[in-house]
Amino acid sequence: SRAAQTVLIVNGDSEVLEMLEPVLDAGHYDVVFVESSHHAYSQIKRVQPDLVILCVRMDEPESLQVLSMLKLDPGTRDVP
């Protein structure tokens, strides 16, 4: 059997998580939730997820900064 893929969710509010939970459960994904953008980049580097769901809010410039850092880093730029 193949190993479960890891999905890391950053800044997801409860409504987003409720919507995604049935899909992720059905796919047997390991889910890691990071509440704040402040430490998201270091968590992503540590966990090395197969997919990152980054909730970008215009009133939170940190999330756009995390996205830029991920795309500039050769180790994370190809993570969807």
C-alpha positions, 0 to 999 in steps of 0.5 A, a space after each residue: 500500500 502506498 503512503 498517505 500524502 500530506 496536505 498542509 493547510 495554512 490559515 484555513 477558517 473553520 468553514 473552509 476546513 469543514 468543506 475540505 474535511 470530507 474530501 481529505 478524509 475520503 482520500 486518506 490524506 494526512 492533514 497538518 493545520 497551521 493556524 498562522 502565516 507567521 511560522 508557516 514557511 518553517 512548518 512547510 519546510 519541516 513537514 515537506 507536504 505534498 500539497 499546501 493550501 494557503 488561504 490568502 487574505 488581502 488584509 494579511 500580507 504575511 500569507 502573500 509573503 509565505 507564497 513568495 518564499 515558497 515559490 523562490 525556494 528550490 526545495 518548495 517551488 514545485 509543491 502545488 
